[in-house]
Amino acid sequence: MTARILLSLITCLLAFSPVSFAQDTLQIDFNTFLNKALDNSGQMKYQRQDVEIAENQIKQAQAQRIVPNMRLDTQHGLVPGVESDRTDLQEDEYYLDPNLRNNWNDWAIYTKFQLSAVQPVFTWGAINKAVEAARLGAEAAQYSFDAKKADLELRLFDLYFSYVLALEIERLLEEAQDKVNQVERQINEMREEGDSSLDESEVFKFEIYKSEFEIQKAEVEENMNFVKETWNYVLRNEAGDVFEPQVRFLDPVAANIEPVDFYQQAAFNNRPELKALKVGEEATETYITSLKKQNLPGLYLAGYVNFANTPNRPRQSNPFIQNNTNLFTGGFGFTIRQKLNFFSIRANIERSKIKLKQASYAQDAAKDGILLEVNNNYRQASLADVKVEQTDEALVTSKRWLRQEQLDYDFGMGEVKDLIDAMRKELELKLQLKQRIFEYNSSLAKLNKSAGIPLTTLITN
């Protein structure tokens, strides 16, 4: 495996949270692998919170439509009673006694409730615009989430087929091991027969090749262990199942590379990053409209209810005289509200307009970056396609070469050196072909991702 593949596996590991697992093995296709990995991804769970926060802002804006301002205040305490020296006054007429005084020997519990509410009646559509701005903001957050998800899906694509590549390399090394064993048996037979044509220098070269081959086997084994552990980590589950790819052979994706302008146009139409910026710009425009309408006079219906009770403080019968410790009163009516902090209002609107320009510039910058990304990925995919084709042709030639060297050696006309060179070249090209098929599939996945085309279309094809 190359260092690039290992790096992609490590990056996938970082997107997930740890959990233990057991050893029941199941084979799964790419779509199942993708869904399970996304469900386990701590990164996706973290990014999802941004969407939920944006959706919560919609609810907050909608809550402004129905009684957005309702308040209940309560007061509690101990207060002294009152006493009057006038015997001609009833308790509800104590307000007529100018010499009324506190009775410090008579204490009671004081309780007061104050309830007030305001209901918007006409606000020039400011609330509806605020709700619409919040809805657009949530839509932009969802597109941003989709962009993060697409990045992770690309890494998971490489991870899935890294396992398939590792399986292919294991099989190739097993085939190569059989050929190495065959040559070794032939050398031993020649030694036992005392064949004078056996060159000891060629035997030494073969022994060196065997040592190098063992190093390759050890590297492949460690890489396979790493891939398996990464899979177990990414696909962990409560049942403790261990998974393997259902695909056992690595072949080029059956999808033709379209002209570059196809991917460029698809990117401008499909990339979630561009959609997020476009919708974000609309949200800012709507928010500015809402701000302007909020600064106009609004008509509201307001009401209140006050209730207080203290047993030792009698309620007074005169409606113009209120005993704040013992009363029940209320009312409602229409009110007009106008914000007068004009400088703050103007600054807030100007700030939003700057953000609107920023969103427009961000779209232009994103389009430039996406265009370069598509062009670069298109170049890499096209080059990878050529490498696969040419490496396959070279492998066909190397197989003919090895077959010829094997026949020459069997009839005593060939040399060990030539046979080893042919074996080494065939193994090298087999490994190289599988590696380049992996790189081709990966580059095509990157091209589709940069164009906003779902990766699952590659698997479907």
N, C-alpha and C positions, 0 to 999 in steps of 0.2 A: 504493500500500500504506500502511497505517496504521503508526504507530510501534509499536503493540502487536504487529503481525505481525513487524516487524523485531526487536523484543525477543525474541520467541519463537524466531526463527531464531538469534539470537546465543546464547541459552541452550542451544539444541541443539548449537551449535558447541563450547561449553565442555565438553560431555560426551564429546568424542571426541579422539583423539590424532592428530597430523599424519603424513601419508604422501603421496608424490607420486602423480599419476595422469595417464593419457593421454586420448585424445579419441575413442574408439569409443563411439557412442551407442546405448543400448538402452532400450526402453520397458518399465516394470515396473508391476505392480499394487501396491496398498497393502500387502498381506500380505508380498510379496517385499521391498518397501522396508523394512518394519518389521523383518523377520528379519535382513536385511543390516545395517541400522543398529545393531540390538542386538548383533550379533556383533562389530561394530567399536567399540562403546562402551567407552571406558576406564573410565567411571563404573561400568558393569555388571560389568566385570572386577574392579574394586576391591571392589564390594559382594559379589561372589561369594566373595571370600576369607573374609568373615565366616561364610558357610555352611560352607566347607571347614574352618575352624578349629573350628566347633561339631561337625562330623562327626568331626574328629580327636579331640575330647574323648570321643566315644562309644568309639572304639578304646582310648583311654587307660583308660576305666572298665572296659571288657571285659578289658583286659590284667591287671586285678587278680584275675581268677578263677584263672588258671593261673600258678603260681610267680611272684607279683608282685615277690618280693624274692630275687634271686640275685646273688651278688657273688663276684668273683675278685680276690684280692690276690696280688701277687708281690713277692719281695724278692731282691736280688742284690748280691753284694759279694765282697771278699777277706777271709779269716779265717786266723789261724795254726793250725797243728796242735797236738796235745797229745803229751806224753811222760811216761812213768812209769818210776821206778827199780825197780819191782818186776817181777821176772822170772817170778813165779808166777801172774801175771794175764794172761788173754787180752785182746785188744783190746775185746771186748764186755763185759769185766768191769772196765774202768777206773774205773767209778763207785765201786768198793770202795777205791780208793787215795785217802786223804785228802790226799796230797801231790801229786796230779796237777797239772801246770803246762802253760802254753802253750809251744809250740815256735816261737820267733820266726824260726827258719831254714826253716820248712816252711809255705808259703802255698798256699792253694787257693781255687777259686771256690765261693762259697756261693750256693745257689739254693733258694728256698722258694715253694711255692704253697699258697694257702688258698682253698678253695671252700666257700661256705655258701649255703643256699637255704631258703625258707620257703613252704609251701603252705597257704592257708586251707582249713580243713575245715568249720567251722561258725561263721558270723558273724551269725546271726539275720537273714539276708537283706539285710545292709547293702550288699553289693556289687551285688546285683541292683537294689536301689533306686537306687544311684548310677548304674548303667547306664541305668535308666529315666529318671532326671532328666536325664542327658546327652542321651538320645534326644529328650526333650521340648524341651530347649534347642536342639537342632539343628532341630527342626520349627519352633520360634519364629523362629529365624534365617532359615529358608526363607521364612516368611511376611513377615518384614521385607524380605527381598530382593524378594519379589513386589510389595510396596508401592512400593519404589523403582523397580522396573521399570514399574509402572503409571504413575508420574509421568512417566517418560521416554517411554513410549508415547504419552501425551497430547501432549507437545511434538512428537513425531514425526508425529502425526496432523495437527497444525497445519502442520508443515513440508511434508508431502506436498501438502496442499491449498492451501498458499500458492503452490506452483508452478502448480497448476491455475488459481488465481485470477489469477496473473500472465499466463498464456496467454489467459484470457478478456479481460482488460483490454487486452492487445495487440490482440486482434481487434476490440474495440470502438473503439479509437483508429484502427485502419485503416479501419473503416467511416466513422467521423467524418471522417477525412482526405478520403475520397472526396466527402463532402458539402461540406466546406470548399472543395475544389477546384472543385466544381460551382458554388457561389455565386461564387467568384472569377472563373470563366469568364464567368458572366452579367454581373458588374459590368464586366468588361473589354469585353464586347460592347456594353453600354449606353454606355460611354465612347466606343468607336469609332463608334457610330451617333449620338453626340451627343444622347442621350436626356435631355431636360430634367427628367424626373421623378427622375433620379438625384440624391440629396441627398449632398453631400460629407461632411456630418457623420456620415451613416450609414456611409459608406465608412471614415471614421476609426475608428468603433466596430468595424467588421469587422476592420480591421487590428490593433486592440488585442486582439480576440478571437483572431486568428491567433497573436499573440505569446504569449498566455496558453496557447493550445493547444499550442504548441511546448514550453513549460515542462512541461506535463503529460506530453508524450511523452518528454521527457528524464528526468523522474522515474521514469516507468514503465520505461524502458530500464535505468536504474541499478538499480532494484529487481529487475528480472529477472536482471541480471548477478549481483546479490548472492544471489538464490535459487539460481541455477545453481551458484555457487561453494560455497554451503552444502551443496547436494546432493552435489557432487563430494567435498567434505570428509567428509561423513557416510558416504557409500557407497564410499569408496576401496577398491581391491582391487589385488592383484598384477598382474592382467591389464591394469589401467589403463583399464577401461571407464568411460564416462560414461553416466548414466542420466537418463531423463525419465519423467514419469508416463504410465501407459497411459491414464488418464482424461484426456480433453481438454476436457470441458465441466463446469462447476461447477453442479450441481443440488442442491436440498435433499435431505437424507437421507430416504429413504422409510421413516420410522419415526414412529409417532404418539407423542406425549407422554402417558404414563400418569398417573393421579392421583398426587399427591405421596406419599401413604402407601405406594404401591407401591415407590417409590425409597427411602423411609425404611426399610421392612422389609428390602428387598434389601441396603441398606447394613449393617444390623445382622447380617445373615446371611452376607454375602460379603466385607466389607472385610478385606483381609489384615492391616491394622493391629490390628483387634480380635481377629482370630484369633491374632496373634502375642502380644498381651497375655494372652489367655485361656490359651494353651498355656504361656506364660511363668509364669503363676500356678501352673499344675499342676506345672511343673518345680520351682518353689520349694517347693511343698508336699512333693513327692517327695524333694527334697534334704534338707529338714528331717527327714523320716522316716529317711533314710539316716544323717544325723548322729546321731540318737538311737540307732540300732542300732549305729553304730560305737563308741559309748561303753559298750556292754555287753561283758562278758568274751567273748573269742573263742577258739576252739580252732584250733590250727595244728599242722601237721606240719613239723618242722624237721630239717635234717641238715647235716653238714659233712664235709669231707675236707681233711686237712693232709698235705702232703708236703714234706720238706726233704732236700737231699742236699749233702754236702760230703765229698769224697774223703778228706781228711786228718783227719776227725773220725768215728770208727767209731760205728755204731749200738749201743746198749746192749741186753743181753738181758733185763733186768728190766723188766717192763711198767709198774712203778710209777716207773721212772726214765726221763725223757724227755730225749734230746739234741736240743735245738731246732734244731741244725744238720744233723741226720741222722735223720729219722723218717718214718713213714707211719702215719697214724691217721685214724679217722673214726667217725661215729656218727649216729644219727637217733632222733627221739622226738617225743612230743606235748608241746605247750606251751600254756599259757593266757596270753593277753595282756589287760591291763586298763589303759586310760588313766586316769591319776590327776590330770591337770591340770583339775580340776573347774571352777575359776573361768573358765578359758579356754574350756572346753566350753560352759558356760552362756552366756557372752558371745557365742559364735559362733552358738548357737541363737537367742538373742534378736535378734541382727542379722539372721538369716534371716527371723525372724517379722516384723520391721519391713519388710523387703523384700517380704514377702508382702502386708502391708497396702498398701504402696506400689503393688504391682501391681494390687490391687483398686481403689484410688482412681484409678489411671491409666486403667483401663477405663471408669470412670464419666466421667472428664474427656474421654476420647476419644469416647465416645458423644455427649456434649454437643456437642463440636466437629464431629463428623461430621453430626449432625442439623442444625446451623446451616449447614454447608457444603452439604448436600443441599437445604435450603430455599432458600438463596441461588442455587444453580445452577438449581434448578427455576424460580425467578422469572425469571432471566436467559434461560433457554431459552424460557419461555412468551412473554416480551416479544419475543425475537428472532423467534419464529414470527409474531407479529402484525406486526412490522416488515416481514418478507418479504412477507406477504400484502398489506399496504397499499401498500408500495412497488411491487409488481407492478401493482396497480390504477392507481396514479399513472402508471406507465410506459405503460400502455395509453392513458390519457388524453393523455399528452404526445405519443404517436405520432400520435394523431388531430389534435392541435393542429398538429404539424409538417407533416402532410400537407396540412392546410387552408392553412397559411401558404405552403407551397410552391406550391400551386395558385394562390392569390391573387397571389403574386409572378410566376408564369409568365404570368398574364393581365394583368399590369401594374396590378393593384389593390392589391397588398400593398407593404409597406415592408421594407427590408433589416433594420431594427432588430427588427421583429417576427419575421422569419425567423431572425435570429441568436438572439433570445431563445428561440425554440422549439427550435432546434438545441442550444443550450447546456443547456436544461432536459432534453431527451431524453438527451443524453450524460451529464448529471449523474445522472439517474435510472437509466440503464443501469449506470453504475459503482456507484451506491449499491446497486442490487439485487444485483449480484454480491458486493459487500462484505458485505451483510447476509445473503446466503445462506451465505457463508463463516462469518460470526459465528454464524449459527444452527447450522450443522453443528458448529462448535467448541463452542458452549454445550451442545449435546446430547451431545457427546463428554465434556465436563466433567461433565455430569449423570450419565451412565452410569458414568464413572470414580468419582465420589463415591458411587455406589450399589454399587460393586464389580462392575459388569457389564462384560465384556470389550468393548473398542472394536471388535473384529473383527465383532461382531454388527451394528454399524451398517453396515459395508461389505457384509456378507452380505445385510442387508435391502435 
